[in-house]
Amino acid sequence: MTPGANPPARTWVEISRTRLAQNFRNIREAVGQSVTLAPVVKADAYGHGAVEVSRVLVAEGARWLSVSNVEEGVALREAGLECRILVMGGVLPFERAAAFEHGLTPVVHSFGELRALDEAGIAGPVHFKVDTGMTRLGARAEPEEVVEALRSLRTLRVEGLMSHFASAEHFPSDQTASQIAKFGAVCDALRTAGIEPDLLHVSSTNGVSFGHCDAWHSLVRPGLALYGYLSPSSGGAPPPMFSVTPVLSWLARLVAVKDIPEGTLVGYGGRFRADRAMRIGVITAGYADGVPHRLSNRGHVVAAGRLAPILGAVSMDLTTIDVSESPQLCVGDAVTLIGREGEVSMDAARIADVAGEISYSVLCGIGNRVKRLYV
Ligand SMILES: *Cc1c(COP(=O)(O)O)cnc(C)c1O
């Protein structure tokens, strides 16, 4: 029943290069050839392994990658990736030298930083971010101030102008329309002043998948969709512009199987009480591996092709499941935390739903102890 490899590992993820490549192609097809893709591989490619994922994407034709910080960008350079790399999460003064030495492209978030780089005689290129309503990074500024700031630069080349949406999946909100309008006003003011950055970009997965075509401009920065997930939408969102399939499967092994009588308390705090004689299995992944603690007594894994409830508290290294329905399961057998066995599957979105999280945090939460295998 277990898909894929049977490695000598206690818990591992299998990452499908084929599905990753297919998701990338589906996004590219949706936006068309005139829009550049800068796929997002921050946070170790959402837990999928930034170097391997980047190699697949570059082989598929990606000319840009997006990361959060300089260290992530340097790691890609050291692995031999030569494409453009956008550093989106801010470059602190102590990271500046490394950023430019490694040919990374920082996003600049304030006029002060723009001036400091220019006064230091740095050529760039950089991208400049305006805050159009997300209220996180980016300059909160009137269009004229952006024009003035870019016009007064001496050495620094601003290759791109960008922003980021707060609610692109949330259709009752007018926040996205307002952000699009604000970004458009900055672009218009710059154009009027004869300043036209090569690349304009605001859209991540939600901006693309929910068809905010007027927000694609010349580049899009999809992350989550590459890995095979789309955000849940609300309020009459159109159907997604493209489909994707999860790239990652997550497995762990049974390290113990035992029969317990009715009335037995299971795990920390005795939070589960057997209401009948049961067979339980203990699997080799816990919250230190990224199994959300909130799945205690609520989540399921797939064992022997059927959903097996998690019993009691998820612990650090181990999680207990009900295998009463699958007496054939033995110590050493693999079970699926994310992935498919025959007709039955579990994915990060459903885990997130039960755990009160988001699919992003479930994927990024898969720990270092979990071996990454590429298939
Ligand atoms: C993380 C991030 C993205 C990618 O977002 P997804 O929702 O995963 O597509 C794009 N742009 C910025 C600025 C980000 O921080």
The ligand as an SDF file (V2000), in Angstrom:
LIG
                    3D

 15 15  0  0  0  0  0  0  0  0999 V2000
    5.9280   34.5170    0.5080 C   0  0  0  0  0  0  0  0  0  0  0  0
    5.7560   35.5960   -0.4670 C   0  0  0  0  0  0  0  0  0  0  0  0
    5.2560   35.3090   -1.7450 C   0  0  0  0  0  0  0  0  0  0  0  0
    4.7050   33.9490   -2.1200 C   0  0  0  0  0  0  0  0  0  0  0  0
    3.4460   33.7930   -1.5360 O   0  0  0  0  0  0  0  0  0  0  0  0
    2.4940   32.5370   -1.8470 P   0  0  0  0  0  0  0  0  0  0  0  0
    1.2280   32.8950   -1.1750 O   0  0  0  0  0  0  0  0  0  0  0  0
    3.1520   31.3530   -1.2290 O   0  0  0  0  0  0  0  0  0  0  0  0
    2.3860   32.4210   -3.3030 O   0  0  0  0  0  0  0  0  0  0  0  0
    5.2530   36.3350   -2.6700 C   0  0  0  0  0  0  0  0  0  0  0  0
    5.6630   37.5770   -2.3430 N   0  0  0  0  0  0  0  0  0  0  0  0
    6.1160   37.8870   -1.1080 C   0  0  0  0  0  0  0  0  0  0  0  0
    6.5590   39.2800   -0.8230 C   0  0  0  0  0  0  0  0  0  0  0  0
    6.1730   36.9190   -0.1280 C   0  0  0  0  0  0  0  0  0  0  0  0
    6.6060   37.2300    1.0980 O   0  0  0  0  0  0  0  0  0  0  0  0
  1  2  1  0
  2  3  1  0
  2 14  2  0
  3  4  1  0
  3 10  2  0
  4  5  1  0
  5  6  1  0
  6  7  2  0
  6  8  1  0
  6  9  1  0
 10 11  1  0
 11 12  2  0
 12 13  1  0
 12 14  1  0
 14 15  1  0
M  END
$$$$
